[in-house]
Amino acid sequence: MQFFKSRFNYLFKSTKGLILVGIALAALISAFFGSLSGPMNDMGVKAIIVKAFNINLLEADREGRIIALYHVIAMIVIAIETYMITDLVPMKENLRVQINSTITFGYLAVVIGGLPFAYWGKNWIMHGIYITGLMLIFYAGCILVYALWPWREENKVKNKEYAHTKSGYDLERVAFFSMSVVTLASALFGAIPGAFYGNGFLTFFAENVVREPIKTTLQKSIIGHLHIMLALIAIACTLIICRYMDFKGILHKIAMPLIIVGSIVLSVGTWLVVPFEGVAHAVIYGGSTIAMLGALFLVIYSWRKLIREGLAEKGIKKGNFFQGLATLLRDPLKFGVTWQMVFMNFTVSGVGIFVAVKLDDIFRNWPFMDEKLILTGHWHILATLTATILLLYYADFAGLKGKARQWFGWAVIIFSDLAFGAVTVYEMKRLFVDEAHQQPVVNTTTLLGDIGLVTVLVALAAIMVWRLIDLFKKKGRWSEEANEKLQSYVEEF
Amino acid sequence: MKKIFFIILLSAFLLSACKPVDLNTPAPIYDTGIDPNSWAKIPSGTFLSGQFKHQVNIDYNYEMMVTAVTVDQFAQYLNEALAAGTIKISGDEIVGFYPGDPFNNGRHEEEILAGDYNHLPLNNPMTRLNYEGGKFSAQEMWANHPQTMVSWFGAKAYCEYYDWRLPTELEWEKAARGVDGRPFPWGETIERNNANLINSRDPFEDMSSLGSRTTPVGFYNGKTYDGYVTLNSPSPFGIYDMAGNVWEWTNNVYEQQHYRYLRGGSKDVYENYLRVWVRNSSIPTYNSPGFGFRCVR
């Protein structure tokens, strides 16, 4: 009994345990439901899975099913980020426990209710559980906002190297706070049309209505919602990495206001899509540029820090370019979290800006199905790149060391970038190859994409198996993690 | 050594994926037994339209071609229409006059003025036409395949030349699914041999190089072709290939947009795009090896 109790306490009461459960669940759900599409479908795996698990795949429900699945995975990721935030940002212990327990019940209800509702018949009790879960997560978000309230005396910065107001209030905390507030408001932007379309089954993919010249208010709400939620998940991830890298100094002081303003302007821009679609895009571009500039300063800071620390460890005062590069690359986990942000510019931001600028000249001259490839590829890459950043961070605090650290880190970086690079070429292929001649390009990019994604999934599976085996050890890594906090500069307070 | 082996293996994989495309690669010739000159009657009345089955009434009878317009039919049309002067050769394309659309200054809308517009490129092997001695003829291998590479203007001109017209989206959908709201012309679920879709493994497909190619019209009629077994997959009104093979142009011109809509999915897409309510759209001058059409009257 003690065996189970101690493991349960670790998995559901400690931050690292909660994160592990979240990652494991997200991995299992992605692997299982991923077998219903793409190459697994072509190989006949889908048919086997559908038969073996008696899955109910009505054609008219497909969009609703997939939207429910996206929400399930997104809620797990939001819970993981929340666990990280409640541990990294100082707050009262009772609030931390309330937030973590509420969001855990919330996302588990979303999983337990949402997936059976979507894939095993429309049982309305399951739908109720799913909605209850979403509400609990929203409520956890409200408590988080309260807990993060920046204007308390005890939350003033003690170390003046961190961005702060004239009165000493912590600007990074303000960034977490404002990001949480706009996330809650943006969630409502999805909840309201979600309630109208009802049940997730009288609905549509936003990418399917992009060419319609007149969109309804609720259609615009959904388009705004999905864009901003993904962007805010990425911004939350950036702030988490700020803490992880102990971002401070002059760049921190420039970056934090940029991230605060950027996330608010970006959110307001997506809300403006509903009443003022024409001007909304300009506001969105402005907000995202400002936020990305903040992230750029984080990248510059973290790379300089990694190089400086690496050279110091080797006893080199001022290294040359190659020595600097070698030290930057020596730890793939610490390098990877910010490198993936840089890579995001090639495969997401850069592509997005190019498509927006050339929309009428190029992309709207293609058939809709070709344009749609870019739209879906674009946000899949953003979501998965964000996930790899969180995964690299997890691998670090899970204590991955030595060769395993190197192999895991580089496998995730190289192969995820290979996959996303290939997917980017695939989605943009009409720029350089016509339909009749496209098959070799399709084959090559698909192959590279599959190799990349499979390798990342294998690396993820390996780390999960390692953690599973560890749980059976009496004094495993889990027993240390049960009482460990995530490392951050908050310990300096 | 292990590294070299890995690199060689990866290179072999990539090279195999990069096999060049030879558009003149032969294809088998099959007689499907379905007459491309036949028409199916669709009676007036209500049907369940769209993904969420809204009841819609079409209060007139109409007829639709049982198959998409074939290369053979289109070659014959080109000769007749060129002789009649309704279309002409201009440079390396067939063009014809279109009176233009009202312009409403919609978001991203482009004005379509009166003038000559592209119907079909002449220098593209995917047209599958021969042009010798001032006459068009179908390449034998492709004669009973759907005519592709025709723009919306070209498809509309073909139908109107014979006093027919392109189907509206609703007419197309009713003809495809009947009145019971089914997602596919033949029923509720799809198998690989119901229709020509990506990775359907039909005798015309070569995913290592050519990709998916068109199948002859009416191919999925329950016959077996050199061991490839097809399922009989007409719509409730006896119309073939309403899912897969080629996207089909429809007639509607919508306010505030210049796009034209296509239905039915094609050889290049997955099964979810073959559901009868799924729409593709394109500028009306686009020529695609995955676009075809049929007419109604």
HADDOCK unambig.tbl for C-alpha pairs under 7 A between the chains (distance, minus, plus):
assign (segid A and resid 42 and name CA) (segid B and resid 199 and name CA) 6.94 0.50 0.50
assign (segid A and resid 59 and name CA) (segid B and resid 183 and name CA) 6.61 0.50 0.50
assign (segid A and resid 60 and name CA) (segid B and resid 51 and name CA) 5.56 0.50 0.50
assign (segid A and resid 60 and name CA) (segid B and resid 52 and name CA) 6.98 0.50 0.50
assign (segid A and resid 202 and name CA) (segid B and resid 52 and name CA) 6.84 0.50 0.50
assign (segid A and resid 213 and name CA) (segid B and resid 106 and name CA) 6.33 0.50 0.50
assign (segid A and resid 213 and name CA) (segid B and resid 107 and name CA) 5.63 0.50 0.50
assign (segid A and resid 213 and name CA) (segid B and resid 256 and name CA) 6.43 0.50 0.50
assign (segid A and resid 213 and name CA) (segid B and resid 257 and name CA) 6.64 0.50 0.50
assign (segid A and resid 360 and name CA) (segid B and resid 108 and name CA) 6.86 0.50 0.50
assign (segid A and resid 365 and name CA) (segid B and resid 283 and name CA) 6.04 0.50 0.50
assign (segid A and resid 366 and name CA) (segid B and resid 282 and name CA) 6.50 0.50 0.50
assign (segid A and resid 367 and name CA) (segid B and resid 281 and name CA) 5.73 0.50 0.50
assign (segid A and resid 367 and name CA) (segid B and resid 282 and name CA) 4.43 0.50 0.50
assign (segid A and resid 368 and name CA) (segid B and resid 280 and name CA) 5.69 0.50 0.50
assign (segid A and resid 368 and name CA) (segid B and resid 281 and name CA) 5.16 0.50 0.50
assign (segid A and resid 368 and name CA) (segid B and resid 282 and name CA) 6.07 0.50 0.50
assign (segid A and resid 369 and name CA) (segid B and resid 280 and name CA) 6.32 0.50 0.50
assign (segid A and resid 436 and name CA) (segid B and resid 289 and name CA) 6.74 0.50 0.50
assign (segid A and resid 437 and name CA) (segid B and resid 21 and name CA) 5.93 0.50 0.50
assign (segid A and resid 439 and name CA) (segid B and resid 209 and name CA) 5.76 0.50 0.50
assign (segid A and resid 439 and name CA) (segid B and resid 210 and name CA) 6.05 0.50 0.50
assign (segid A and resid 439 and name CA) (segid B and resid 211 and name CA) 5.31 0.50 0.50
assign (segid A and resid 440 and name CA) (segid B and resid 17 and name CA) 5.62 0.50 0.50
assign (segid A and resid 440 and name CA) (segid B and resid 18 and name CA) 4.66 0.50 0.50
assign (segid A and resid 440 and name CA) (segid B and resid 19 and name CA) 6.11 0.50 0.50
assign (segid A and resid 440 and name CA) (segid B and resid 20 and name CA) 6.71 0.50 0.50
assign (segid A and resid 440 and name CA) (segid B and resid 209 and name CA) 5.95 0.50 0.50
assign (segid A and resid 443 and name CA) (segid B and resid 17 and name CA) 5.20 0.50 0.50
assign (segid A and resid 444 and name CA) (segid B and resid 14 and name CA) 6.04 0.50 0.50
assign (segid A and resid 444 and name CA) (segid B and resid 17 and name CA) 5.17 0.50 0.50
assign (segid A and resid 444 and name CA) (segid B and resid 18 and name CA) 6.48 0.50 0.50
